[in-house]
Amino acid sequence: SGNTSTSTGNYGFVGSSCPGSTYSHGSASNDDAWRFTPSTTGTYRIRLNSAFDSVVYVVTDCSAIGTSCIGAEDSGASSTADSEELDVLLTAGVTYFIIADGWSTSSNLSGAYTLDVQLNACVNGTDNCTGGAVCQLEYPGFSCNCPSGYTLQGSTCVDINECATNVDDCDSNATCTNLPGSFTCACNLPFTGTGQECWDGSVLGESCTN
């Protein structure tokens, strides 16, 4: 965490010199530069949460940002609070500088912020989500999430048997058949209908045919 209100404005970039941004950012705003040397090669998620309209970018040379910037993110979400999330491929043993900056090139946008850096397990494939589970990055770590009709057991998605657990919406005169992630309802003879609603067409008043 930090606060750029007590820092100075040393950095910024022009136009599309930073991949991920097509606009100039930061030249009028205070900023902080954080040194980071990863021990593992992979895609890293960098998250900057700030109390001001911010931008985050990664360079290998603070004195040559225009030619060494490898990525930038500015969501442009708010002028009073912001959250930037940037995925960048970093090489083990190489020193990078992560710059927390204000968005503006005409006024000083600064304030308190938190900075998180972690390997993106979901992108790198180092998560253990299986059986259709979808990896979602958390801070720290990750979680495994299941689509509708499945429940998470450990890190694997297991089908919910709606028929056996009586959470189906089949009519009392219908048969429920479980399917992967879903179920079907079919009216029992002599009943007819959608499966969610069944009626006996032979009973007076339950159907009408011209």
N, C-alpha and C positions, 0 to 999 in steps of 0.2 A: 504494500500500500504506500501511498505517497500523497503529496499535495504540490501541484505545480504553481500555486499562488506564491510560494516562497522561492521558486526557481527563476531562471532567466530563459529568454527565448533564443536558443542557439541553432535550432534546426527548422526544416521545412522542405518541401519538394515542389517542383514545378510540373504542371500538366500531367501527362501520362508517364512520367519517369518512374513511378512506382506501379508495378502491376496490380490491378484491382481498382485503380482510381484513374479517372480521366481529368480531374481538376487539380489545381494547385491548392496546397494545404499547409497551414502551420507557421508560416513565416512571421506572423505578427503575434503569435501566442507563446506563452511560457511552455517549457517542455522538460521532461526527464528522459534520460537514456539509461537503459538497464543492460548490462553485459550478461550474455547467456552462451555457454558452451555445452552443447548436448553431448551426452555419453553414448547415445544410441541414434543411429540414422533412422529417420522416419518423418511422417507428417505430424506436426505439432499444432495444437489448438491454442491460440493466444486470445485471451479474453480480457478486455479493458472495460470495467464499469466505472463511470465517472459522474461527477455532479455538474458537469458542463458538457457542451457540445464538443466531442473529442474525435480524434483520429489516431489510429495506431499503425505503425509501419516498422518494417524490419530491414536493417541494412548490415553490410559487412564492413563498411568504412564510413564513419561519421563525418569525415572531411570530404567525402565524395558521394553524397546521398543519391544524386542523380544517376550515377552509374553503378551503384552497389545495392540499390534497393531491390529486394526480392518479393515484396508484397505489402499491400496497404489495405486498410478497411475503414470506411466511414459510412455508417448506416444512415446518417442524417436524420435520426429519429427525433431529436428534441434539442432545444437550446438550453435546457435546464438540467437534464439528466440523459445519459447516453450509455449504450452498451455496444461494444464492437467485438466481433468474433472473427478471427483470421486464421485460416489453415495454411501453413507453409511447410514445405519439405526442407528439413534441416539435416546437415551432414555431421556425423559424430566428429568431435575434435575441432570443428571450425567455430570460431568465436563470432557471434552475432550481437547486434545492438538493437534492442526493442525500444522504440521511442513512443512514449505517451505524450501526445501533443494536443493543443487546441485546434479546432477545425479552421479557424479564420486566418486569412491573410491580411485583414484590415483592422482587426481589433484583438485585444488580448483576452482570449477565453482560457480560463484556468480554474483549478480547484482541486478538491480531494478525489482520489481514485483508488481502485484496487486492480492489480494485474495478476492474472493466473496464466501459467504456462504448463502444459502437460502433453504427453504423447496422446494422439487421437487413436485410441484402441479400435474404434469403429471403422476408421479409414485404413489403418494399418493391418487390420485383420487379426489383432492380438486379443480380441474379446473371446469369450467362450459361449456366446449365444448360439444355440442350435435349435433344430426342429421348427424352423420358421420364425424364431424369435428375432426381433429387430433390435440392433444395438443403438442405444442413445447415450451420448456423452454426458457425464455428470461432472461435478467439481467437488471432490476429485473422483476419478474412476469413470465407470459407465454402468448402465443398467440394461437389462434385457426386457423387451416389451412384446406382448403377443397381440395379434389381430383379434378382432371380434370372433367369438365362438371358440376361443382357446384360453387355457389358463396356464400360468407359468409354474412349473415345478423345477426348482433349482434354476437352471439356465435354459431349459427346454420348454417349448410350447406343447401342451397336451390338449387334445380335443375334449371339449365339454360335451358330454352326452346329455343333450337337453331332454331327451325322452326319458332316460333313467332318473334324472334329477328333477323331473316334473317342472321344468322351467319353459316348456314349449307352450304354444298357444293353440294347440289343436283342439277341435271340438270333442266333446265327450263321446261322440259317435264316429270318431275318426281314429286312424292308426298313425302313430308317430314313427318316423324312420330317421334314425340318426345318420348324418353325413359329416364328412370332415369340415369342421367349422360352421356347420349349419344343421338343418333338419327339414323334413318335409311332412306334410299332413295329407292323408288321403281318406276320404269318407268311406266308411264300411257299407257294403251292400245291405239293405236296398237304399241306403241313404245316398244323397248326391249333394254337391256343393263345392266350396273352395278348399275344404279341409279345416279351415278355421271356423267355418260355419257349415253345418250339414243339416239337411232336412229330408224327410221321407215324402217323396213325390206322390206316393199312393194315398196319403192321408188328405182328406178333404180340407181345403183351406191353406195348405202349406205350399201349393204351387198353382200357377194359373197358366194355361196354354190356350192361345187363340185358335 
